[in-house]
Amino acid sequence: MTQLTIGHLAERAGVATSAIRFYESRGLISSVRTAGNQRRYEQSTLRRIAFIRTAQRVGLSLDEIGEALATLPDGRTPTKSDWHRLSKAWRPRLDEQIERIQRLRDRLDGCIGCGCLSLRTCALSNPGDEAGEYGTGPVFLEPGGGAAR
């Protein structure tokens, strides 16, 4: 079975070698060591890295990705069936993220929902800093956050 050096894996996967080492330190991928203590990776690690990068691109955290990969037996590479199952489980999380991004896009030019009272429109959108009652940060952009707007 073909094994890849860290440099070759990084080149083929389109990531830096530091990313490979980081993914390994997080338990997302694994390697074996040669007699000279050099890392070697199974070729299937390419698919696992593609899985990680795709999940990151849609906004999933490394913790969420790690939890998903931990459900695979013996740390194997995700199959098409695995990807379907995992992506279906992530759908509600991604739908919430899409909703948040749409709210941001639709309100970006008027209010960031922080309760700062720094924009002239805040006197209309958030008189008396009422948003402070709903929590910290951009409460109007969070799902169900802030007053009905």
Backbone hydrogen bonds, N-H to C=O, Kabsch-Sander energy under -0.5 kcal/mol:
donor,donor_aa,acceptor,acceptor_aa,energy
4,L,41,Y,-3.3
6,I,39,R,-0.5
9,L,5,T,-2.8
10,A,6,I,-2.5
11,E,7,G,-2.3
12,R,8,H,-2.7
13,A,9,L,-2.6
14,G,10,A,-1.5
15,V,10,A,-1.9
19,A,16,A,-0.6
20,I,16,A,-1.6
21,R,17,T,-2.4
22,F,18,S,-2.3
23,Y,19,A,-3.1
24,E,20,I,-2.2
25,S,21,R,-2.5
26,R,22,F,-1.8
27,G,24,E,-1.4
28,L,23,Y,-2.6
29,I,23,Y,-0.8
32,V,40,R,-2.5
34,T,38,Q,-2.2
37,N,34,T,-2.2
40,R,32,V,-2.2
41,Y,4,L,-2.5
43,Q,2,T,-1.1
45,T,42,E,-1.9
46,L,43,Q,-1.8
47,R,44,S,-0.6
48,R,44,S,-1.5
49,I,45,T,-2.6
50,A,46,L,-2.2
51,F,47,R,-2.3
52,I,48,R,-2.3
53,R,49,I,-3.0
54,T,50,A,-2.4
55,A,51,F,-2.4
56,Q,52,I,-2.4
57,R,53,R,-2.2
58,V,54,T,-1.3
59,G,56,Q,-1.8
60,L,55,A,-2.3
65,I,61,S,-2.4
66,G,62,L,-2.8
67,E,63,D,-2.4
68,A,64,E,-2.0
69,L,65,I,-2.8
70,A,66,G,-2.0
71,T,67,E,-0.5
71,T,68,A,-1.3
72,L,69,L,-1.5
75,G,72,L,-1.3
76,R,73,P,-2.1
83,W,79,T,-2.8
84,H,80,K,-2.2
85,R,81,S,-2.3
86,L,82,D,-3.0
87,S,83,W,-2.9
88,K,84,H,-2.0
89,A,85,R,-1.7
90,W,86,L,-1.6
91,R,87,S,-0.8
91,R,88,K,-0.5
94,L,90,W,-2.6
95,D,91,R,-3.0
96,E,92,P,-2.0
97,Q,93,R,-1.7
98,I,94,L,-2.6
99,E,95,D,-2.3
100,R,96,E,-2.2
101,I,97,Q,-2.3
102,Q,98,I,-2.5
103,R,99,E,-2.3
104,L,100,R,-2.3
105,R,101,I,-2.8
106,D,102,Q,-2.6
107,R,103,R,-1.6
108,L,104,L,-1.4
110,G,107,R,-1.7
111,C,107,R,-2.8
122,C,119,L,-1.5
123,A,120,R,-0.9
124,L,121,T,-1.5
125,S,121,T,-2.8
126,N,122,C,-3.0
129,D,126,N,-1.8
130,E,127,P,-1.0
132,G,129,D,-1.6
133,E,130,E,-1.7
134,Y,131,A,-1.8
135,G,132,G,-0.9
139,V,113,G,-0.7
139,V,137,G,-2.3
140,F,113,G,-1.0
141,L,138,P,-1.7
142,E,138,P,-0.7
142,E,139,V,-0.7
145,G,142,E,-2.5
